[in-house]
Amino acid sequence: MSQTTLTGFTRTYYTFILRQYTRRPNAISEVLYTEHDDHMHVIFQSSTSNSPRKMERIIEECGVPPQAVPDIKMTKQLVRNVTALIRYMRGRGEVVATDDHYDHFLRVATSSLEWPDCSVIPSEGRRILKSAKEEDRREVKRQKFLDLAEEIIRRKVRSMNDMNKKFTYQETFRLMADYGQSYNMIVRKALETVRMMNVAHQRATDYMDLLKEELDDVRNGCPSHLCAYPKNHSGPSRKESIQWLEDMFSANEIAVVDFAITLRIIMNCEDEKINTLVLYGPTNTGKSLICRLTTSFLEHGSVMRRQEASAFAYENLLNRKVALMEEPKICAANQQDLKQILGGEPFEVHIKYQNPDLLERLPVIVTTNEPLGVRLSDVDAAAIEGRCKIYTLDKQICNANIDGSVPAPPYKLCACDMAHLLLPIYELLAL
């Protein structure tokens, strides 16, 4: 705000355009004005708080009809340079001062300042230009955000850590230069927006079709999971990996067809009560492996045992396609919460530094080496297990420390192997 200091104190000046007036301002008004065509340019001095009332008095003294007052009030502006405005007014006509404290301005502003359009005074023109520039900046900012979101979608980025892996150092530096201190916030917002889009698509799509889409993405070189063989998705190694999966299910006396059907029903939320797939057994039997192969290409949230004591244990499940729980410890303190989640019932989730949000139904996959209801009464345990389909894996897989009955996988497995195992079953059942 520009102000002019006179006789030891600060005065703020305002201007407005007066129309439909029947009288000119008098000495009581203490204004400076010039008449031009059908309107009058007026300058007056006032404090910020009193300026609306003084403007109303000037309008009333000039005999303006009530219906014209609102439009006149809209023309009021702060005068940033009184001398320049008086020079502009001299170019329109004779400048009249009703009070002598404007005399020094009149002595200084001896020349006139031409302005091509009287309907737009200089400060208004600056505001219009500034507004246009701000709109251009906002448009550039919006376009940068859209470009970033599209690139995140194309590269299948899911987290900040994933962002650092899939963008080169040069690309990251360029993004940091574009967004400055707000880089992390903007990237996280873009990731959250992309995640919501992915979740909406995955919830509306059959699990079989999601497997097909992932294999298509692998062939196109942009898988959502960390593919073990992105350039050889159907080679000899793939066949050996699929055979190993069949042998592992067979060793644990699990029918692959039954598992495939159950997995699809749970992932599609087709059963009103059964919402959870439980993989139960001792360590090193392939529970976590199966969990990873069936969900790594989906938007998933995890709940670990060490998080259960936190008030925000389940916030990571919001805006996800599937929930993963590793070794959940179900007891009297949390059984009601987990009963709702495992059963797919709406559940209010507490979020750190935010208001609680409602967790909608999402399928759950649990890996555990103890029965889920071991710490509950028989009645409560039955209520928990009644919401689950349980598969027992009790045959350990060989490694350097364990001499198990199931040989080690011939190659590193990924979601493509599970997709190639399950899709022929789904396609056969669809016939």
C-alpha positions, 0 to 999 in steps of 0.5 A: 500500500502506497501512502503520502506523508503530509504535515507530519502524519500519513494520509491514504488516498482513494479514487472512484468514478462518479456517474449520474451526479446532479451536483458537484462536490463542495468544500465540505467534501474535501475532494479533488475532481475533474469532469469528463464526458458523462462521469467525474473522477474523484480523489479523496483522503481518508483512513482505511476504516472510514473510507467507505463512509466518506465515499458514501457522504460524497456520493450523497452530496453529489445527488446520485440516485440510489440505483446507481450507487452500487456500480459507483462503489465498485470503481473505488481503488487505492491511489498508489501515486497521487501525482500520476493520477492528477496528471492523468486527470489533467489530460481529461479536463480541468482539475478542481480542488475543494480543499487547499491541502491538495495544492501541493499536488497541483503544483507538482503535477503540472503536465498531463498524462495521456491514457488511451481508454478512460474506462480503464484507469491505470491501476485497473489495467495493471490488475487485469495484466497481473490477473492474466499472468497469474492465470498463466502461471496457474495453467503452467502449474496445472499442466506440470501436475498433469504431466507428472501424473501421466508419467507416474501412471506410465512408469507404474510408480507406487511410492516415493521409494519407487519414484526414486528407483524409476526416475533417473537422478537427472529427471529427479533434479529437474522435477525438484527444480520445477517444484522447489520446496513443494516437490515432496508434497506435489509428488505425494499428492500425484501418487495419491491421485494415481493410486485412487484411479488405480484402486477404482479400476481394480475394484471394478475389474474381475481378478481374472481380467486384472491378471490378463492386464498385468501380463499385457503390461509385462509384454509391453515392458511396463509391469506393475510388479517387479517382474523376474523375467520381463523380456522372457515371459513365456520361456522355458524358465517360466514353464519350470516355475509354473510346474514348481507351483503346482508341485508345491500346492500338491505337496500341501494337498491343496487343489489348485482349481479350488484355490484359484476359485476361492481366490477369485471369489474373495478378490471380487468380493462375491461372497457376502460373508467370506472375505479373507483368505488365510494361509496357515502353517509353519515358517518357510512353507511358501505363505508369504510367497503365495501372498506376494505372487497373487497381490504384488501387481495390485494396490495393496496395504499391509498391517504388520504385528508390530503395528497393532498397538498403534491407534493408526494401525489400519490407515494404510488400508485406505484407498487400496484394492487388497489388505495384507496381514502378516501374523496378526495377533487377535485378542480381546482388545482388537477382536471387534476391529479385526472381525469387521475388517476380516468380514468386509464390514465398513470400519472407521479408521483413525488417521494421523493428523486427520479426521477418521475415514470409513474403510470400505470392504476390501479383500484380505489375505492373512499369513500366520503360523498360529490359528487366528483365534488361539487367544480367544474363546471358542465362540469368538474364535469361531466368529473370526474363522467363519469369515475366512477360507483357510488353507494349510501349508505344512510342507517346508521348502528346502533352503540352506538351513532347512531340509524340507520336503518341497524342493527350492524353486528353480528360478526367482518367482513373480506374479507372472508365474501365478498368472500363467498358472491361474488364467488357464483355470479361469478360462476353462471354467468360463467355457 
